[in-house]
Amino acid sequence: MSALEVLAPGPLTTVQDRGRAGAFRYGVGVAGAADRAALALANRLVANPPERAGLEVLLGGLEVRTEAPLVVAVTGAPVPVTVDARPAPHSSVLVLDAGQVLRLGQAPAGLRAYVAVRGGVAVEPVLGSRSRDTLAGLGPEPLAAGDRLPVGPAPAGRPRLRTAPVAGPATGTVAVGVVPGPRHDWFTDPGVLFTGTWTVTPASDRVGLRLERPAGQPGLQRRREEELPSEGVAVGSLQVPPSGQPVLFGPDHPVTGGYPVVGVVRDADVDRLAQVRPGQSLRFRPVPAPEVPAP
């Protein structure tokens, strides 16, 4: 089994896959890649099955050395990529010889880059997933210099794409669709959510984006002040604490919450939120709830 040696982990690099589906009964959330589409593209480029684990790299700075010839791809935030200090293309198939060093520079836009290696990062799974859940403390620890990451056996298929150029992440205000509810009736005017903009604060992480209003714009005011029994929450939920400043739950969100949820970001927009930086603004627009097929 081949491996990658971690020379430098950057600010935060974690192993992620598609997450722990079906673990709610244990009180454990899904976790998994914050930008699911970016990890899926990286796996597709190296011809991995979609469930293989890769690396989620916050802002850049990751440096790894191969122990054997490997095929890798870097997607997500458009970090500068080098192999042995020579520039290499982003969102492309990269063939590395044994002993070569892959380095990710600082992302000029976006927040998270993804590294897939043909065969997948084969750390020990926990509850059926290799993802790090930063809230629950499950899965492999964030990478540290000196770590050795085993790489699984290469799949039978061969890469069919050499490169897959995609649009870069937005750098200004990001507009996302929100399905109102389930507790919008707990607020005096839930429509305030859809007026003006909300700023992402530096306190944001994989658990959620903490939002605040720019000066002069109103927050959300509670109409009902009684306690709400804890209930299940999903990724994309906009939970509103007494401050009136929502928390937009990310992949490592708690399984249940006791504050009312004024709306839920539609699934099609969740991946875009993974690339929003502190200081950027969000603008919400109401969208209808998806139709549920009759049983």
C-alpha positions as CSV (number, residue, x, y, z in Angstrom):
1,M,0.0,0.0,0.0
2,S,1.4,3.4,-1.0
3,A,1.1,6.5,1.1
4,L,1.5,10.3,1.4
5,E,3.8,11.9,3.9
6,V,2.5,15.2,5.3
7,L,5.3,17.8,5.3
8,A,3.0,20.7,6.2
9,P,-0.7,20.6,7.0
10,G,-1.7,24.3,6.4
11,P,-4.1,26.0,8.7
12,L,-6.5,23.0,8.8
13,T,-6.6,19.9,6.7
14,T,-9.0,17.0,7.4
15,V,-9.8,13.7,5.7
16,Q,-13.4,13.8,4.3
17,D,-15.6,11.6,2.2
18,R,-19.4,11.7,1.6
19,G,-20.1,11.4,5.4
20,R,-21.9,9.2,7.8
21,A,-25.3,8.7,6.3
22,G,-27.6,6.8,8.7
23,A,-25.7,7.6,11.9
24,F,-28.4,9.9,13.4
25,R,-29.7,7.1,15.5
26,Y,-26.4,7.2,17.4
27,G,-26.6,10.9,17.9
28,V,-23.9,11.5,15.2
29,G,-24.2,13.8,12.3
30,V,-23.2,13.3,8.6
31,A,-20.1,15.5,8.4
32,G,-18.3,14.8,5.1
33,A,-16.9,17.3,2.6
34,A,-18.3,20.8,3.0
35,D,-18.1,21.3,-0.8
36,R,-19.4,17.9,-1.9
37,A,-19.3,18.8,-5.6
38,A,-15.6,19.7,-5.4
39,L,-14.6,16.4,-3.8
40,A,-16.8,14.5,-6.2
41,L,-15.0,16.2,-9.1
42,A,-11.6,15.4,-7.7
43,N,-12.6,11.8,-7.3
44,R,-13.9,11.7,-10.8
45,L,-10.7,13.1,-12.3
46,V,-8.6,10.3,-10.7
47,A,-11.3,7.7,-11.6
48,N,-12.1,6.9,-8.0
49,P,-15.5,5.7,-6.9
50,P,-17.4,8.7,-5.4
51,E,-17.3,7.3,-1.9
52,R,-13.5,7.4,-1.6
53,A,-12.0,9.8,0.9
54,G,-9.8,12.8,0.1
55,L,-8.4,15.8,1.8
56,E,-10.2,19.1,2.6
57,V,-7.7,21.9,2.8
58,L,-8.6,25.2,4.5
59,L,-7.2,28.1,2.5
60,G,-4.1,26.2,1.3
61,G,-0.6,25.5,2.6
62,L,-0.8,21.7,2.4
63,E,2.5,20.0,1.4
64,V,2.8,16.3,0.9
65,R,5.4,13.9,-0.5
66,T,4.6,10.7,-2.3
67,E,6.1,7.3,-1.3
68,A,5.3,5.7,-4.6
69,P,3.9,6.9,-8.0
70,L,0.5,8.3,-7.5
71,V,-2.3,10.1,-9.5
72,V,-3.9,13.1,-7.8
73,A,-6.2,16.0,-8.5
74,V,-6.8,19.3,-6.8
75,T,-10.2,21.0,-7.0
76,G,-12.4,23.5,-5.1
77,A,-10.8,26.9,-4.1
78,P,-8.4,27.9,-6.9
79,V,-5.2,27.4,-4.9
80,P,-1.9,27.6,-6.8
81,V,-0.6,24.1,-7.2
82,T,3.1,23.1,-7.6
83,V,4.9,19.7,-8.0
84,D,8.5,20.0,-6.9
85,A,8.1,23.8,-7.0
86,R,7.0,23.7,-10.6
87,P,3.5,25.0,-11.4
88,A,0.8,22.4,-12.1
89,P,-2.8,22.8,-13.3
90,H,-5.8,23.0,-11.0
91,S,-8.8,20.7,-11.6
92,S,-6.6,18.4,-13.7
93,V,-5.0,14.9,-13.5
94,L,-1.5,15.1,-12.0
95,V,0.8,12.1,-12.3
96,L,3.4,12.1,-9.5
97,D,6.5,10.0,-9.2
98,A,7.8,8.6,-6.0
99,G,9.4,11.2,-3.8
100,Q,7.8,14.2,-5.5
101,V,6.3,17.0,-3.4
102,L,2.8,18.4,-4.0
103,R,2.2,21.8,-2.5
104,L,-1.0,24.0,-2.4
105,G,-0.4,27.8,-2.1
106,Q,-2.7,30.4,-0.6
107,A,-6.2,30.5,-2.2
108,P,-6.9,34.0,-3.7
109,A,-10.7,33.3,-3.5
110,G,-12.9,30.7,-1.9
111,L,-12.1,28.8,1.3
112,R,-11.6,25.1,0.8
113,A,-9.6,23.1,-1.7
114,Y,-9.8,19.3,-2.2
115,V,-7.1,16.7,-3.0
116,A,-8.1,13.3,-4.3
117,V,-5.5,10.5,-4.8
118,R,-6.2,7.6,-7.0
119,G,-7.2,4.8,-4.6
120,G,-8.5,7.2,-1.9
121,V,-7.1,8.1,1.5
122,A,-7.4,4.8,3.3
123,V,-7.4,5.8,7.0
124,E,-9.5,3.6,9.4
125,P,-13.2,4.3,9.0
126,V,-15.4,5.2,12.0
127,L,-19.1,4.3,11.8
128,G,-18.8,3.7,8.1
129,S,-17.0,6.9,7.2
130,R,-13.4,8.3,7.1
131,S,-14.7,11.9,7.6
132,R,-13.5,14.1,10.5
133,D,-16.5,15.5,12.4
134,T,-15.0,18.5,14.2
135,L,-18.0,18.9,16.5
136,A,-18.3,15.3,17.6
137,G,-14.6,14.6,17.6
138,L,-15.0,11.5,15.4
139,G,-12.8,10.3,12.6
140,P,-9.1,10.9,12.0
141,E,-7.5,13.9,13.7
142,P,-6.7,16.9,11.5
143,L,-3.4,16.4,9.7
144,A,-0.1,17.3,11.3
145,A,3.4,17.4,10.0
146,G,4.9,13.9,10.0
147,D,1.6,12.0,9.4
148,R,1.6,9.2,7.0
149,L,-1.6,8.8,5.0
150,P,-2.2,5.3,3.5
151,V,-3.6,5.2,0.0
152,G,-6.0,2.4,-1.0
153,P,-5.7,0.2,-4.0
154,A,-6.3,1.8,-7.4
155,P,-9.7,1.2,-8.9
156,A,-10.1,-0.8,-12.1
157,G,-11.2,2.2,-14.2
158,R,-8.8,4.8,-15.8
159,P,-9.2,8.6,-15.7
160,R,-11.3,9.7,-18.7
161,L,-10.7,13.5,-18.3
162,R,-7.4,15.3,-18.2
163,T,-8.9,18.5,-17.0
164,A,-12.3,19.9,-15.9
165,P,-12.3,23.7,-15.8
166,V,-15.0,25.0,-13.5
167,A,-16.1,28.5,-12.6
168,G,-14.3,30.0,-9.5
169,P,-16.1,30.8,-6.3
170,A,-17.9,34.1,-5.9
171,T,-16.0,36.9,-4.2
172,G,-18.8,39.3,-3.6
173,T,-22.3,38.9,-2.2
174,V,-23.6,35.3,-2.6
175,A,-27.3,34.8,-3.2
176,V,-28.8,31.5,-2.0
177,G,-32.3,30.1,-2.0
178,V,-34.0,29.4,1.4
179,V,-37.2,27.4,2.1
180,P,-39.0,29.2,4.9
181,G,-39.8,27.3,8.1
182,P,-40.3,25.1,9.9
183,R,-40.4,27.8,12.7
184,H,-40.8,31.0,10.8
185,D,-44.0,31.7,12.7
186,W,-42.0,32.2,15.8
187,F,-40.8,35.5,14.5
188,T,-42.6,38.9,14.3
189,D,-41.5,39.4,10.7
190,P,-39.7,36.4,9.2
191,G,-39.5,38.2,5.9
192,V,-36.7,40.3,7.5
193,L,-34.5,37.3,6.6
194,F,-34.9,38.1,2.9
195,T,-34.2,41.9,3.1
196,G,-30.7,43.3,2.8
197,T,-27.7,41.2,3.4
198,W,-26.0,39.2,6.2
199,T,-22.3,39.2,6.8
200,V,-20.3,36.0,7.6
201,T,-18.2,36.5,10.8
202,P,-14.7,35.2,11.6
203,A,-16.3,32.8,14.2
204,S,-17.6,30.6,11.3
205,D,-16.3,27.0,10.9
206,R,-17.5,23.6,9.7
207,V,-20.2,23.6,12.3
208,G,-21.8,26.7,10.9
209,L,-21.6,30.2,9.4
210,R,-22.2,32.8,12.1
211,L,-24.0,35.7,10.5
212,E,-24.5,39.3,11.6
213,R,-26.3,42.3,10.2
214,P,-24.4,45.3,8.7
215,A,-25.1,48.5,10.7
216,G,-28.6,49.9,10.2
217,Q,-30.2,46.6,9.0
218,P,-32.7,44.9,11.4
219,G,-32.2,41.5,13.0
220,L,-34.8,38.8,13.4
221,Q,-37.1,39.4,16.4
222,R,-38.9,36.6,18.3
223,R,-42.6,36.6,18.6
224,R,-42.8,33.6,20.9
225,E,-40.4,33.6,23.9
226,E,-41.2,30.2,25.4
227,E,-38.7,27.3,25.2
228,L,-38.6,25.2,22.1
229,P,-38.1,21.5,22.7
230,S,-35.0,20.2,20.9
231,E,-35.7,19.0,17.4
232,G,-33.8,17.6,14.5
233,V,-31.9,20.0,12.3
234,A,-30.3,19.6,8.8
235,V,-27.4,21.0,7.0
236,G,-28.4,24.4,5.7
237,S,-30.7,25.2,8.6
238,L,-30.8,28.8,9.7
239,Q,-31.1,28.6,13.5
240,V,-31.8,31.9,15.3
241,P,-30.5,32.3,18.9
242,P,-31.9,35.1,21.2
243,S,-29.4,37.6,19.6
244,G,-31.5,37.5,16.3
245,Q,-28.3,36.7,14.4
246,P,-28.7,33.4,12.6
247,V,-26.3,30.5,12.5
248,L,-26.3,28.7,9.1
249,F,-25.5,25.1,9.9
250,G,-22.7,23.4,8.0
251,P,-21.6,19.7,7.6
252,D,-20.6,19.3,11.3
253,H,-23.8,20.7,12.7
254,P,-25.4,19.3,15.8
255,V,-28.1,16.6,15.3
256,T,-30.7,18.5,17.3
257,G,-31.2,22.2,18.3
258,G,-33.3,24.1,20.7
259,Y,-33.5,27.5,18.9
260,P,-36.1,28.0,16.2
261,V,-35.1,27.5,12.6
262,V,-36.5,30.3,10.4
263,G,-35.6,28.6,7.1
264,V,-33.4,26.0,5.4
265,V,-31.0,26.7,2.5
266,R,-31.9,24.6,-0.5
267,D,-29.6,21.7,-1.1
268,A,-28.5,23.0,-4.5
269,D,-26.9,26.0,-2.8
270,V,-25.2,24.2,0.1
271,D,-21.9,23.6,-1.6
272,R,-21.5,27.2,-2.6
273,L,-21.6,28.2,1.1
274,A,-18.5,26.0,1.7
275,Q,-16.5,28.6,-0.3
276,V,-17.8,31.7,1.4
277,R,-15.1,33.6,3.4
278,P,-15.5,35.6,6.6
279,G,-16.4,39.1,5.6
280,Q,-18.4,38.1,2.6
281,S,-22.1,38.8,2.5
282,L,-25.1,36.5,1.9
283,R,-28.4,37.5,0.4
284,F,-31.3,35.1,0.9
285,R,-34.3,34.7,-1.4
286,P,-37.4,32.6,-0.6
287,V,-38.0,29.4,-2.7
288,P,-40.8,26.9,-2.4
289,A,-40.3,23.7,-0.6
290,P,-39.4,20.7,-2.9
291,E,-42.3,18.4,-3.6
292,V,-42.3,15.1,-1.7
293,P,-43.4,12.1,-3.8
294,A,-46.6,10.4,-2.6
295,P,-45.9,7.1,-0.9
